[in-house]
């Protein structure tokens, strides 16, 4: 029985082609709805200076100034109770949720 390199080369070529296709896949399309920062406890900042100040402090501590946000900044904000997601996702998560008062995110 005589072995040839042709089948081996064909197999390697197909494998390389398959793997390179993974590297050149198009990135997912941007969301149609821009993301906002919302509190995990569903409290609204409108008219609440304490929440506005808390949000500003969290942004400063986490180094979150402008988009695109670094993953570490988004994670830091999440640890302080702020989630970056589309408004519709935030609204769905907060439907029927009574905002919890007194949740402190200061660290």
C-alpha positions as CSV (number, residue, x, y, z in Angstrom):
1,X,0.0,0.0,0.0
2,X,1.4,3.3,-1.1
3,X,0.6,6.5,0.7
4,X,0.4,9.8,-1.2
5,X,0.5,13.3,0.2
6,X,-2.3,14.6,-2.0
7,X,-5.2,13.6,0.3
8,X,-3.3,15.0,3.3
9,X,-2.6,18.3,1.5
10,X,-6.3,18.5,0.4
11,X,-7.4,17.9,4.0
12,X,-5.1,20.5,5.4
13,X,-6.1,23.0,2.7
14,X,-9.8,22.6,3.5
15,X,-9.1,22.9,7.2
16,X,-7.1,26.1,6.7
17,X,-9.8,27.5,4.5
18,X,-12.5,26.7,7.0
19,X,-10.6,28.3,9.9
20,X,-9.8,31.4,7.9
21,X,-13.5,31.8,7.2
22,X,-14.1,32.1,10.9
23,X,-11.6,34.9,11.1
24,X,-13.2,37.0,8.3
25,X,-16.8,36.7,9.4
26,X,-18.6,40.1,9.4
27,X,-19.1,41.7,12.8
28,X,-22.7,41.7,14.1
29,X,-24.7,44.8,13.0
30,X,-25.0,47.6,15.5
31,X,-28.2,47.6,17.5
32,X,-31.0,49.6,15.9
33,X,-31.7,51.3,19.3
34,X,-28.9,53.1,21.1
35,X,-28.0,51.9,24.6
36,X,-28.6,54.0,27.7
37,X,-27.4,53.8,31.3
38,X,-30.1,52.6,33.6
39,X,-30.1,51.7,37.2
40,X,-30.4,48.0,38.1
41,X,-32.9,48.9,40.9
42,X,-35.1,50.7,38.3
43,X,-35.0,54.0,40.1
44,X,-35.3,57.0,37.8
45,X,-32.9,60.0,38.2
46,X,-35.4,62.6,37.0
47,X,-35.8,65.1,39.8
48,X,-33.5,63.1,42.1
49,X,-30.3,65.1,42.6
50,X,-28.9,62.3,44.8
51,X,-29.2,59.8,42.0
52,X,-27.8,62.3,39.5
53,X,-24.8,62.9,41.7
54,X,-24.3,59.1,42.3
55,X,-24.3,58.5,38.6
56,X,-21.8,61.2,37.9
57,X,-19.6,59.9,40.7
58,X,-19.8,56.3,39.3
59,X,-18.9,57.5,35.8
60,X,-15.9,59.4,37.2
61,X,-14.7,56.4,39.3
62,X,-15.1,54.0,36.4
63,X,-13.6,56.2,33.8
64,X,-16.7,56.2,31.6
65,X,-16.7,59.5,29.7
66,X,-17.8,58.8,26.1
67,X,-18.7,56.0,23.8
68,X,-17.4,53.5,22.9
69,X,-17.1,52.3,26.5
70,X,-14.4,50.0,27.5
71,X,-15.6,46.6,28.9
72,X,-13.8,47.3,32.2
73,X,-15.8,50.6,32.5
74,X,-19.1,48.9,31.8
75,X,-18.3,46.2,34.3
76,X,-17.3,48.8,36.9
77,X,-20.6,50.6,36.3
78,X,-22.5,47.4,36.7
79,X,-20.8,46.8,40.0
80,X,-22.2,50.1,41.1
81,X,-25.7,49.3,39.9
82,X,-25.8,50.9,36.4
83,X,-26.5,48.8,33.3
84,X,-25.7,49.8,29.7
85,X,-28.5,48.5,27.5
86,X,-31.2,49.6,25.0
87,X,-34.0,51.6,26.7
88,X,-36.5,48.9,25.6
89,X,-34.5,46.2,27.4
90,X,-34.4,48.4,30.5
91,X,-38.1,49.2,30.4
92,X,-38.9,45.4,30.0
93,X,-36.7,44.6,32.9
94,X,-38.4,47.2,35.1
95,X,-42.0,46.6,34.2
96,X,-43.9,46.0,37.5
97,X,-40.7,46.5,39.6
98,X,-41.1,48.9,42.5
99,X,-37.9,50.8,42.7
100,X,-35.9,49.9,45.8
101,X,-35.1,52.9,47.9
102,X,-31.9,53.3,49.8
103,X,-29.6,51.2,47.5
104,X,-26.2,52.7,47.8
105,X,-23.5,52.1,45.1
106,X,-20.7,54.1,46.7
107,X,-17.4,52.2,46.9
